[in-house]
Amino acid sequence: MDIATLVLIGIGIFIVLFLLDLFLAGGAGSMGMMHATAMMMSNPIGQAILLVLLIILGVLVAQRGVFFR
């Protein structure tokens, strides 16, 4: 793959995530941390997004704890 292709894929992923944030979480991810968390906790879709983020964080922490002792 060419470097320009990888850059375009990265930009596309960023735009898709930004649009999902705007439409599903009311733009919570693009605001400040405290306001974003409060907004996301106020609706079920935002709660699901936060739950997935916590699971990913937990898996990463567990992985680093197991493999990098």
C-alpha positions in Angstrom: 0.0 0.0 0.0 1.1 3.5 -0.7 1.5 6.0 2.1 -1.2 8.3 0.6 -3.6 5.4 0.8 -2.9 4.8 4.4 -3.3 8.5 5.2 -6.7 8.6 3.4 -7.9 5.5 5.3 -6.9 7.2 8.5 -8.7 10.4 7.6 -11.8 8.3 6.6 -11.8 6.5 9.9 -11.5 9.7 11.8 -14.4 11.3 9.9 -16.6 8.2 10.4 -15.9 8.2 14.1 -16.5 11.9 14.4 -19.9 11.6 12.5 -20.9 8.6 14.8 -20.0 10.8 17.8 -22.2 13.6 16.5 -25.2 11.6 15.5 -25.2 8.9 18.3 -23.7 10.7 21.3 -24.6 14.3 20.5 -21.1 15.4 19.9 -20.0 14.4 23.4 -16.6 13.0 22.4 -15.5 16.2 20.7 -16.2 18.4 23.8 -14.4 18.5 27.1 -13.9 15.4 29.1 -16.3 16.1 32.0 -19.0 17.4 29.8 -18.6 14.5 27.4 -18.9 11.9 30.1 -22.0 13.6 31.6 -23.6 13.8 28.1 -22.8 10.2 27.3 -24.2 8.9 30.6 -27.5 10.6 30.0 -28.6 8.3 27.1 -28.4 4.5 26.5 -26.2 4.7 23.4 -23.7 6.8 25.2 -23.7 4.4 28.1 -23.0 1.5 25.7 -20.1 3.5 24.2 -18.6 4.2 27.6 -19.0 0.5 28.6 -17.2 -0.6 25.4 -14.4 1.9 26.1 -14.1 0.6 29.7 -13.9 -3.0 28.5 -11.2 -2.1 26.0 -9.2 -0.2 28.7 -9.6 -3.2 31.1 -8.4 -5.6 28.4 -5.4 -3.5 27.6 -4.4 -3.1 31.3 -4.8 -6.8 31.9 -2.8 -7.6 28.8 0.1 -5.3 29.9 -0.1 -6.7 33.4 0.2 -10.3 32.2 2.8 -9.9 29.5 5.0 -7.2 31.0 5.5 -8.3 34.6 
